[in-house]
Amino acid sequence: MSADDRAPLNLPRAPALRQVDPHIGGTNKLAVASFIFAIMGGALVAIIVGHVALVQIRRYGQDGAGLAVTGLVIGYLGLAFWLVMIVLIRNTPG
């Protein structure tokens, strides 16, 4: 084998991966959705979306923690209200 046979192949290079900034700015859209669902009476949706929003806010450094917490508080209060209503209706003499 000659030196030319051992030369590396000139293959095309893969394109470089784009660097992604982990900080996604602005207000978290799920926090806004949690707040809106809580006001509209969708307690379960507000609770689920609010918890997901808080995780995203911590992970990506976004704004909107107040909206997410407000959605959670209103959502939990709404859920508690409906649970109390169900208990009272079921225990009402007939």
VENCOR-V616581 format. One record per residue. N is the residue number from 1. PSI is psi as a letter, one per 30 degrees, with the letter a starting at -180 (999 if undefined). Layout:
BEGIN
n:N psi:PSI
n:N psi:PSI
END
This chain:
BEGIN
n:1 psi:k
n:2 psi:l
n:3 psi:f
n:4 psi:e
n:5 psi:f
n:6 psi:g
n:7 psi:k
n:8 psi:k
n:9 psi:k
n:10 psi:i
n:11 psi:l
n:12 psi:k
n:13 psi:k
n:14 psi:k
n:15 psi:k
n:16 psi:k
n:17 psi:k
n:18 psi:k
n:19 psi:k
n:20 psi:k
n:21 psi:j
n:22 psi:f
n:23 psi:j
n:24 psi:j
n:25 psi:l
n:26 psi:l
n:27 psi:k
n:28 psi:k
n:29 psi:f
n:30 psi:f
n:31 psi:e
n:32 psi:e
n:33 psi:e
n:34 psi:e
n:35 psi:e
n:36 psi:e
n:37 psi:e
n:38 psi:e
n:39 psi:e
n:40 psi:f
n:41 psi:g
n:42 psi:i
n:43 psi:e
n:44 psi:e
n:45 psi:e
n:46 psi:e
n:47 psi:e
n:48 psi:e
n:49 psi:e
n:50 psi:e
n:51 psi:e
n:52 psi:e
n:53 psi:e
n:54 psi:e
n:55 psi:e
n:56 psi:e
n:57 psi:e
n:58 psi:e
n:59 psi:e
n:60 psi:f
n:61 psi:h
n:62 psi:l
n:63 psi:l
n:64 psi:g
n:65 psi:e
n:66 psi:e
n:67 psi:e
n:68 psi:e
n:69 psi:e
n:70 psi:e
n:71 psi:e
n:72 psi:e
n:73 psi:e
n:74 psi:e
n:75 psi:e
n:76 psi:e
n:77 psi:e
n:78 psi:e
n:79 psi:e
n:80 psi:e
n:81 psi:e
n:82 psi:e
n:83 psi:e
n:84 psi:e
n:85 psi:e
n:86 psi:e
n:87 psi:e
n:88 psi:e
n:89 psi:e
n:90 psi:f
n:91 psi:g
n:92 psi:k
n:93 psi:k
n:94 psi:999
END
